[in-house]
Amino acid sequence: MDKNLNKVAIQGILGSFHYEAAQKFFKTPFELVSCKNFHDIPNCLHTNTAQFAVMAIENSIAGAIIPNFAIIDNNALNIVGEVYINIQQNLMALPNQPIESIKTVYSHPMALLQTREFFKQYPHIKLVEDSDTAIAAQRIHTKKLKHTAAVASLAAAEIFDLAILAHSIQTIKNNATRFFVLQNHANPKYLVKNINKASLKFITKHQPGSLSKALLIIASHQLNLSKIQSMPIIETPFEYAFFADVVFDSYQNYRNALEELSHEVTHLKILGEYQQFKTL
């Protein structure tokens, strides 16, 4: 592998939706670093095993992946970009197997959730949760498993020589997932240009109206609050931190808002400043 290529860590393997997101963002070739789970990603960045990571953060159907916000926050990771991909779930198996012969289908729990309505037509099929969509496809290919199928991407079917039994089987056809592109905050490899979006974490004062005051500051500086997500503070039961995304035309307005907001909240942290929907 070319030593000059960027190394990009993902949860999953070649053919996964994370791999597809990485391809869409980086455009140019990169070396893939596969991780078994999201918790392995920070170590890859901190040890320089990878210079970047791509991590799913929310889905248009299932909502936010809340544990991943905590991984980013607790491990000094910096968001340098975002990318959206349209998720198309496909049923695949070894060639020359009709769907009526399939007894078991493996896939990631999210993929099975998104396709459950389709499988109501086939009550004889047992649905089994797996660690990753592409890993399920890979296992069928490697072990030559008959009467077994996977729900995964078209790329996974092509990579692992599987036949498509049914295309685009997700219940809601307009199904998108948002991914963050991350790097080690302490050892940045990429300087973001044309910043017009930021992801923030803040904790409000424990008094009436504190959240509304914080949101009013954001609005008064012409920032568009495109997302806000609450998450419990483990150390203090029934108190919450807020993760927010803001979009802006003026970087100075954004900085002014942060300055004012810092006096209104008890904690304020910039998780990342980046360009909306852009690629490297």
N, C-alpha and C positions, 0 to 999 in steps of 0.2 A: 504494500500500500504506500502511496506517495506520502512522504513525511510532511509535505507542505499542505496537505488537505486538512480542513477543519475536522475535528472529531466531535461527533454529535451523539449525546446519550439520550436514549429513549426507554420507556417501559415497553418491552416487546421486542419483536424481531423484524427482519425483512418481510415486507408484505403487510405489516400492521398499519392501522390508521395513523399512529404516531409517525411511522416512517413516511407515509404519504404527506403528512403535515410538514415534516422536515424537508422533504423534496420541494414542496410548494414554496416554503419560505426561503431556503438557501439557493435554489435554482441550480447552482454549480455543484459538481460532485463533492461528496464528503465521506469520511469514514464513519461507519455506524458503530456505536458502542451500545450493546444490548444490556438492559437491566431487567432483573426478574420482577421488580416492583418499584413503585415511585420512591420509596424510602432509600433505595440504593443510589438515586441520582445525585443528591448532594455530595456524597463521597467521591463520585466520579469527577465532579467539578473541583472539589477541594484538593484532590490529589493530582489534578491535571491529567487524569485519564481521558477526559473530554474537555474541550474548550467551551462547548455549548450544550444545552439540553433543551428538549422540547417536551412539554408537559401539558396534558389536557386539563382545562380548568372549568369548563362548563359546557353543557349540551342544551340545545334549544328545546328538547323534550324533557330531559331528566333534571335540568337545572345545574346548580353549581356543584363542583366536586370539592366540598368543604375541606376535607383533610389535606388537599394539595395547597390550599391557602396557608395552612399551618406549616407545611413542609417548607414553603418558600420563606415564610416569616421567621421560622425558628432556625434556619440554616444559612443565614446571610447570603441568600441568592438574590440576584438582581435581574429584573425583567427588562429585556432589551428589545422585545418585539412581540407581536402577536400574529396569528394566522388562523383563518377559518377554513374548514373544509366541509363539503357536503358529504354526509355519511350515507353510503348506499350499502345495505346489507344484502348479501347473496348466499344462497344455499348451494353448497358444492360437495362433490364426492369423487371417488375414483371413476374413471370413464365406464360407460356401458352399465350404469346402475340406475334404473328408474326410481323415482321418488317413492313409489309404493314399496320398494324393497328396503328402504331405509328404516332402521329400528331405533337408532340413537343419533342425536345431534349434539355436538359440543360447541360451546362458544363462551365468550366473556359474558358475565351476568347482564351487563348493559345491552349487549347485542340481543340476548334472548328476551329481555324485557321489551325491546323495541320491535320484536318480530313475533310476539306471542299470539297476536290475532291470526297471523298466517298459519301457525301450527294448529290452530283449532280445527282446521280442515283435515288434519292428519292425527287423530287421537291415538293412533298406534305408535307414534314416535315419542320416545323419551328424551326430554331436554336435560342436558347435564352442563353445569357451570364449569368453565375452564379459566385459566389465568389470562388468556389472550386469544383474540380471534385468529391471528396468524399462526400461533402455536398449535391450535386445534387443527388447522389445515395442514401444517407441517407434519403432525403426528400421523394423520391419515395417509399422507404420501410416504413417509418413512417406513411405517409398519404395514403399508398396503392393507388397510382396514376396510373390509367389505361391510355392507349394510350400515355404514357409519358416514355421517356427513358433518360439515362444519358451516357455521355462519361467519362469513368474513368478506374481505374486499375482493374486487376483481383482480387486483394486483396479486393477492395471495393465491388465487386460483391459477393465475398464469405462472407464478414462481414455482408452485408445487404441483403443476401438471394435473390439476383437478378439473372436472367438468362441472359447468354451472347447471344445476337442476332447476333453479328459479332465480330470476333477477329481481333486485330491488324489492325485497319482501318486508321492509320495515312498514309498520302501520301508518305512520305519518311520513309522507314522501319528502316533505321539506324538512330535513333532519340535519342540522349543522352542529359541529363541535368547534369550540374555540380553544386554541392552544397558546400557551405562553412560551416564548423563547427566553432561556435563562443563561446566566453566566455567574461565576463566582464574584461576589461583590468586592472581595479583597484583591482580586487579580483580574481586572477587566481586560478582555481581549478585543472588544468592539466598542467604538465610540459612536453612539447614536446621533444621527443628524436629523434635522427638521422635526424636532420634537413637537408633537401636538396632542399627546395623550399621556396620562400618568395613572398609576395604581398606588393607592394610599391605604394606610392603616391608621385609624385613630380611635381613641377611647374618650368618651365624653365624661364630663363631670356628673356625679350621681345626684342630680337635682332636676326638678321639673323644667322642661323646655330646652334642655342642653343640646339634644340632637337637632331640634328645629333651628336653634341658633347657629349650629355648625353648618347646616344645609343652607341657611340664609346667607352666610358668608360666601359659600361656594357660588351661589346664584348671583350675588351682588357684584362679583368680579367676572361675570360673563363666562363662567365655566359650565359646561354641560355635564351634569351628573348622569353618565350612561349606565352605571350599575352601582348598587350598594348591597352589601351582604353582611349580616351579623353573624358572629361566632362567639360562643361562650368563652369567658376567661376562666381557664381551669382552676387557677389559684383562688379565685373569688366567685363562688357559686352565685348564679343568677345575675351576674354582670357580664356585659358584652363588649367586644371590640367590633369595629365596623371596617369592612374592606370596601373601598370605593374606587371607581374608575371615573376620571374626569377628562373631557375633551375640550380643547381651547384653541383659539386662533392666535392669541397673544401670550407668549411665554412670560412676559413681564406681569400680565394680569394674573397668571397662574402663580408666580412667585409671590406677588402681593397677597393673594388669597391664602397661601401657606403661612405667610408671616402673621396675618390676622388670626387664622385658624389656630395657630400654635398657642395663642394666648387664651383661647376659648376652651380647648380640650386639655386633658391631662397627659395625653401621649399622642405623638404624631410621627409617623414613619413613612418615608418614600420607598415603596417596594420596587419602583421602576418608572423611568420616563422614556418614552419611545414614540415611534411614528405609527399612526393608525393604519392598519392593513397593509403595511409595506414589507418588502423583501430586502435581503442583503444584496 
